[in-house]
Amino acid sequence: MGYPSVERRRVLAAAALGREAGAPGPEQGDPLRAVMGDIRDISPHLVIIETPEGDEERLVIAPWATAWHGGDLVPGDLPVGSTVIMRTVRDGRVVERLWAGITRMTGTILSVEGRKDMTVQLDCGPHRGRRTIVVPYRATGRILVRHARFEPGFLFDAIGIRKNGVSLALLPATSQPAYPARAVPAPPPAYAGLQSRISGTATWSDAFDEEDRGAAYPMVERSDVGCPDAEVSCVGLPYLAIGSMLQVRNACTDRSANVPIVACGCVAGRFCDRCVECDTSPRGRIVELSPFSYVELGGDLVKGCFNAQIGLG
């Protein structure tokens, strides 16, 4: 007999705790909608995409819209054929931000080769496997100044683009923690529960399925996810099960949403860093969001994080 689905787990957990099962979706703020697809045609005022389901969708580009494809561009200059994630307003028909070909590379350094363009092998955790990335020579200064220990055993986190099947690291997503990946600082005394909201950093990962709305959470039981690397965090997080609903609040935009826990966040839990997006957050990544959930909470994929609070949804 297999494990119940995430939706079924959420309902069972709510029944066991004697509380209502929270529904996924936004709770605060005017709705933002994330849209993904491959660009088929684009002009300064209109973008036509093919969605992952194979449908064609036409969206109006707002006059104030901005775009990114390895650097800031005007939207009409994005390359046809690239995969784009867009943040839309006005019932999802008007685009205000576009990110083309964006990817995030998060894990533990296994090896580094090369002197100009550097090839890096990453261990992205037991659920995501290994990944080979390239740090182009033009980006090495930006990357190395934020990753002082560019050697095996230390953590790495960068944002870049996919180009011709290669993942290029262009921007550091964080300042590298000073400790090895296996030496995460111990958390303070654990919370008795999640009655109060917990503050820290929310990040995103593109390891989720396309168009998923969900979260990876560090403190899930190893037996629940079959992960020997789970249950690690420098934040005093309570244990929660896959299928639990988190209420995530973006402290920078004052937007909040109920987001289901759909994955183990064992890699995110090893980063005891801070986000300085709108203020300085407490140390520790408390949730890692899918790109859709992150964008719909008002996050900027290039900036890589926002100051967050979480509670039970």
C-alpha positions in Angstrom: 0.0 0.0 0.0 1.5 3.4 -1.0 1.6 6.6 0.9 -1.5 8.8 0.8 -1.4 11.8 -1.5 -0.4 15.3 -0.2 -4.0 16.4 -0.3 -5.1 13.3 1.6 -2.4 13.7 4.2 -3.5 17.3 4.8 -7.1 16.2 5.5 -6.0 13.4 7.8 -3.7 15.6 9.8 -6.4 18.2 10.3 -8.8 15.6 11.5 -6.3 14.2 13.9 -5.6 17.6 15.4 -9.3 18.6 15.5 -8.9 21.6 13.3 -10.1 22.6 9.8 -8.0 21.7 6.8 -6.7 25.0 5.4 -7.1 25.5 1.7 -4.2 26.3 -0.5 -4.0 29.8 -2.0 -3.6 33.5 -1.2 -5.0 34.9 2.0 -3.8 38.5 1.8 -3.1 41.0 -0.9 -4.4 41.5 -4.4 -4.0 38.3 -6.4 -0.8 37.7 -8.3 -0.7 34.9 -10.8 2.4 33.1 -12.0 2.4 31.8 -15.6 5.0 29.6 -17.3 5.5 28.7 -21.0 7.9 28.8 -23.9 7.9 32.1 -25.8 6.5 31.7 -29.3 6.4 35.4 -30.2 7.0 38.6 -28.2 6.8 42.3 -28.8 7.0 45.3 -26.5 3.3 45.0 -25.8 2.3 41.3 -26.2 3.8 37.9 -25.5 2.5 34.6 -26.9 3.5 31.4 -25.1 3.0 27.7 -25.3 2.1 26.4 -21.8 3.4 23.1 -20.4 0.0 21.6 -21.4 0.5 22.6 -25.0 -2.0 25.4 -25.1 -1.3 28.8 -26.6 -1.8 31.8 -24.3 -1.6 35.5 -25.2 -0.8 38.1 -22.5 -0.5 41.8 -22.5 2.8 43.3 -21.4 2.4 46.2 -19.1 4.2 49.5 -19.9 6.1 49.3 -16.6 7.0 45.6 -17.0 10.7 44.5 -16.6 12.5 41.3 -17.8 15.6 39.3 -16.9 17.6 36.8 -19.0 21.0 36.7 -17.4 20.7 40.5 -17.0 18.0 43.1 -17.2 16.3 43.5 -20.6 13.3 45.2 -22.0 10.6 42.5 -22.4 10.6 42.6 -26.2 14.2 41.5 -26.4 13.7 38.2 -24.7 14.7 35.3 -27.0 11.9 33.4 -28.8 11.9 29.7 -27.7 13.1 30.4 -24.1 11.1 29.2 -21.1 9.7 32.1 -19.2 8.1 32.5 -15.8 5.9 35.6 -15.6 4.1 37.5 -12.7 0.8 38.8 -13.8 -1.9 41.0 -12.4 -5.5 41.9 -13.4 -6.9 38.4 -13.5 -3.7 37.0 -14.9 -3.9 38.8 -18.2 -1.3 41.6 -17.7 2.4 40.8 -17.3 4.5 42.9 -15.0 7.7 40.8 -14.6 9.3 38.2 -16.8 12.2 35.8 -16.0 13.5 33.8 -19.0 15.6 30.7 -18.7 16.2 31.2 -15.0 17.6 28.5 -12.8 18.9 28.1 -9.3 21.8 25.9 -8.3 21.8 25.0 -4.6 23.9 22.2 -2.9 27.2 21.1 -1.6 30.3 21.5 -3.7 31.8 18.1 -4.7 34.5 19.3 -7.1 35.8 22.3 -9.0 37.7 22.2 -12.3 39.0 24.9 -14.6 40.8 28.2 -14.2 38.6 30.6 -16.3 35.3 29.0 -16.9 34.9 26.7 -13.9 33.0 23.4 -14.0 31.4 22.6 -10.6 29.9 19.3 -9.5 27.1 19.8 -6.8 25.4 17.4 -4.5 21.9 18.8 -4.5 20.6 16.3 -1.8 19.2 12.8 -1.8 16.0 13.9 -3.6 17.6 16.0 -6.3 20.8 14.1 -7.1 24.0 15.6 -8.5 24.3 18.5 -11.0 27.0 19.8 -13.2 27.1 23.6 -13.5 29.5 26.1 -15.2 30.6 29.4 -13.7 31.6 31.6 -16.7 34.8 33.6 -16.4 32.8 36.9 -16.5 30.9 35.8 -13.4 33.7 34.3 -11.3 34.4 37.6 -9.5 30.8 38.0 -8.4 30.5 34.4 -7.4 33.8 34.0 -5.5 33.5 37.2 -3.5 30.3 35.7 -1.9 31.7 32.1 -1.8 34.9 32.4 0.1 35.4 28.6 0.5 35.0 27.5 -3.1 36.0 23.9 -2.3 34.5 20.5 -1.7 32.3 20.2 1.4 31.1 23.7 1.4 27.7 25.1 0.4 26.9 26.8 -2.9 23.9 28.8 -4.0 23.7 30.8 -7.2 21.2 32.0 -9.8 21.7 31.9 -13.5 20.3 30.7 -16.8 20.1 27.5 -18.8 21.7 27.9 -22.2 22.1 25.1 -24.8 21.5 22.5 -22.1 24.1 24.0 -19.7 23.4 25.6 -16.3 25.4 28.9 -16.1 25.9 30.4 -12.6 25.8 34.2 -12.9 24.8 35.7 -9.6 25.4 34.6 -6.0 22.1 33.9 -4.3 23.6 34.3 -0.8 26.8 34.8 1.1 28.2 31.3 1.6 27.9 30.0 5.2 31.4 29.8 6.8 30.9 26.2 8.0 31.0 23.0 6.0 27.7 21.6 4.9 27.8 18.8 7.5 28.5 21.2 10.4 25.2 23.2 10.6 24.9 25.2 13.9 22.6 23.7 16.5 19.2 25.4 16.8 18.0 27.1 20.0 15.6 25.2 22.3 12.8 23.8 20.2 9.3 25.4 20.1 6.5 23.4 21.7 4.5 23.9 18.5 3.7 26.4 15.8 1.3 28.5 17.9 3.3 31.6 17.3 4.8 32.6 13.9 8.4 31.8 13.2 10.6 34.3 11.3 13.4 33.5 8.9 14.2 33.3 5.2 12.1 32.0 2.4 13.9 30.9 -0.8 12.9 29.1 -4.0 14.0 26.2 -6.0 13.3 25.0 -9.6 13.4 21.4 -8.5 9.6 21.2 -8.2 7.4 20.0 -10.9 6.3 22.6 -13.5 3.5 24.9 -12.2 3.6 23.3 -8.7 2.5 25.4 -5.9 4.1 24.0 -2.8 7.0 24.1 -0.3 9.9 22.1 0.9 10.3 22.1 4.7 13.5 21.2 6.6 11.9 19.6 9.7 10.0 16.6 8.3 10.6 13.2 9.9 13.2 11.0 8.2 10.9 8.1 8.3 8.1 10.1 6.6 10.2 10.9 3.6 12.9 8.2 3.7 15.6 10.9 3.9 18.7 10.4 6.2 19.5 14.1 5.7 16.2 15.5 7.0 15.6 17.0 10.5 18.5 19.5 10.2 18.0 23.3 10.8 19.6 26.0 12.8 16.1 27.3 13.5 14.0 25.9 16.2 11.3 24.5 13.8 8.7 22.0 14.9 8.2 18.7 13.1 5.6 18.8 10.4 4.5 16.1 8.0 4.3 16.1 4.2 0.8 17.4 3.4 0.7 19.9 6.2 -0.4 23.4 5.3 1.9 26.3 6.1 0.8 29.9 6.1 3.7 31.8 4.6 3.9 35.6 4.9 6.2 37.7 2.8 7.3 40.4 5.4 8.6 42.6 2.5 5.3 42.8 0.6 2.8 41.9 3.4 1.4 39.2 1.2 0.5 35.8 2.7 -0.8 32.4 1.4 -1.5 28.9 2.5 1.2 26.6 0.9 1.2 22.8 1.3 4.4 21.0 2.2 5.1 18.7 -0.7 8.8 17.9 -0.3 11.7 17.5 2.1 13.8 20.6 2.5 16.9 18.9 3.7 19.2 21.1 1.6 17.6 24.3 2.6 17.9 23.4 6.2 21.7 23.4 6.0 21.8 27.1 5.1 22.0 29.2 8.3 22.1 32.5 6.4 20.1 35.7 6.4 18.0 37.5 3.8 18.4 41.3 3.6 15.7 41.9 1.0 13.8 44.5 3.0 15.4 44.2 6.4 17.8 41.7 8.0 16.0 38.4 8.7 16.8 36.1 11.6 19.3 33.3 10.5 18.0 30.2 8.8 15.9 29.1 5.9 12.5 28.2 7.2 10.8 27.3 3.9 11.8 26.7 0.3 9.1 27.5 -2.2 8.3 26.4 -5.7 8.8 29.2 -8.3 5.0 29.7 -8.7 4.4 30.0 -4.9 7.4 32.3 -4.5 6.3 34.6 -7.4 2.7 34.7 -6.2 3.8 35.9 -2.8 5.6 38.8 -4.4 9.1 37.4 -4.5 11.7 38.3 -7.2 13.4 35.2 -8.5 16.6 37.1 -9.2 16.9 38.4 -5.6 16.4 34.8 -4.4 14.8 35.3 -1.0 12.4 37.3 1.1 12.0 37.8 4.8 9.3 35.5 5.9 7.1 34.3 8.7 5.4 30.9 8.8 2.5 29.5 10.9 0.1 26.7 10.5 -2.3 27.3 7.6 
